Amino acid sequence: MIIYNVTSNIDVSIHDQWLVWIKEHIPQVLATGHFTEAKLTKVLVDNQSGSVTYSVQYRAKSREALSNYYTNDAAKLRQDAFAQFGDKVLAFRTELEVIDEYSVKFN
């Protein structure tokens, strides 16, 4: 299982607008058919720089699905974000391979 992680540093001047936008953007990414789910998380750091950091983790169906996303959809979706927010959002992407998963079951 592959997780495609997008970490974004958001300038506080556009934070509220970006948060509305990302909640619409995530379903668009899922609609490409390459991912099975996504999680939007706020990075909990004491940020003095006038920005807020978020992470979106998309669970890819497979390595091939992620490659197809890069080939067919990523550029357009990234352009849409840049057109909307310019350099007020700085994003970096990482790929994570899930080795094993654990959970606690409660009675």
KEGU-24674 format. One line per 5 residues: their letters; for each residue x, y, z of C-alpha. Coordinates in Angstrom, 2 decimals. Layout:
<pts>
a = X:Y:Z; ...
</pts>
This chain:
<pts>
miiyn = 0.00:0.00:0.00; 1.31:3.45:-0.92; 0.42:6.72:0.79; 0.85:9.90:-1.24; 1.39:12.67:1.32
vtsni = 1.09:16.35:0.45; 2.28:18.72:3.18; 1.29:22.36:2.65; 2.43:25.45:4.49; -0.38:28.04:4.26
dvsih = 0.06:31.79:4.74; -2.39:32.93:7.43; -3.70:35.65:5.09; -5.37:32.99:2.91; -5.87:30.24:5.51
dqwlv = -9.68:30.30:5.67; -10.01:30.47:1.89; -7.52:27.62:1.44; -9.30:25.43:3.99; -12.59:25.76:2.10
wikeh = -10.75:25.07:-1.17; -8.88:21.96:0.06; -12.13:20.41:1.29; -13.41:20.71:-2.29; -10.06:19.71:-3.84
ipqvl = -9.68:16.41:-1.98; -12.87:14.91:-3.51; -11.58:15.98:-6.95; -8.35:14.07:-6.35; -10.30:11.03:-5.16
atghf = -12.52:11.27:-8.25; -9.48:10.54:-10.44; -9.95:6.92:-9.37; -6.36:6.39:-8.26; -6.93:6.58:-4.50
teakl = -9.21:4.80:-2.02; -9.32:7.40:0.76; -7.80:10.61:2.07; -7.14:12.21:5.45; -6.77:15.93:6.04
tkvlv = -4.68:16.69:9.11; -3.32:19.82:10.73; 0.33:19.64:11.72; 0.56:20.50:15.40; 3.61:22.71:15.68
dnqsg = 4.12:26.06:17.34; 4.53:28.06:14.15; 5.83:31.58:14.62; 6.18:32.32:10.90; 2.65:33.51:10.16
svtys = 1.64:30.25:8.55; -0.26:27.05:9.27; 0.76:23.58:8.07; -1.53:20.78:6.89; -0.98:17.30:5.53
vqyra = -3.26:15.39:3.19; -2.62:11.66:3.02; -4.07:9.89:0.00; -4.08:6.09:0.05; -3.19:4.90:-3.44
ksrea = -4.77:1.74:-4.85; -1.29:0.62:-5.97; 2.11:1.93:-7.05; 0.83:1.81:-10.62; -2.24:3.88:-9.67
lsnyy = 0.00:6.57:-8.19; 2.13:6.59:-11.33; -1.01:6.98:-13.43; -2.10:9.88:-11.22; 1.24:11.61:-11.86
tndaa = 0.94:11.00:-15.60; -2.71:11.90:-16.10; -3.93:14.23:-13.34; -1.31:15.73:-11.03; -0.12:18.60:-13.23
klrqd = -3.60:20.01:-13.82; -4.60:19.76:-10.17; -1.34:21.44:-9.08; -1.86:24.22:-11.63; -5.34:24.84:-10.25
afaqf = -3.89:25.28:-6.75; -1.14:27.60:-7.96; -3.59:29.70:-9.98; -5.73:30.11:-6.88; -3.04:30.82:-4.26
gdkvl = 0.30:31.45:-5.97; 3.22:31.48:-3.56; 0.98:31.82:-0.48; 1.01:28.00:-0.32; 4.24:26.03:-0.29
afrte = 3.75:22.29:-0.73; 6.00:19.28:-0.79; 5.10:15.71:-1.55; 6.33:12.40:-0.19; 5.51:8.79:-0.95
levid = 5.18:6.37:1.95; 5.04:2.60:1.73; 2.87:0.95:4.37; 4.84:-1.97:5.77; 2.36:-3.10:8.40
eysvk = -0.68:-1.75:10.21; -1.73:-2.21:13.82; -4.81:-1.32:15.79; -6.17:-1.68:19.29; -9.49:-3.40:19.67
fn = -11.63:-2.44:22.63; -14.30:-4.69:24.16
</pts>
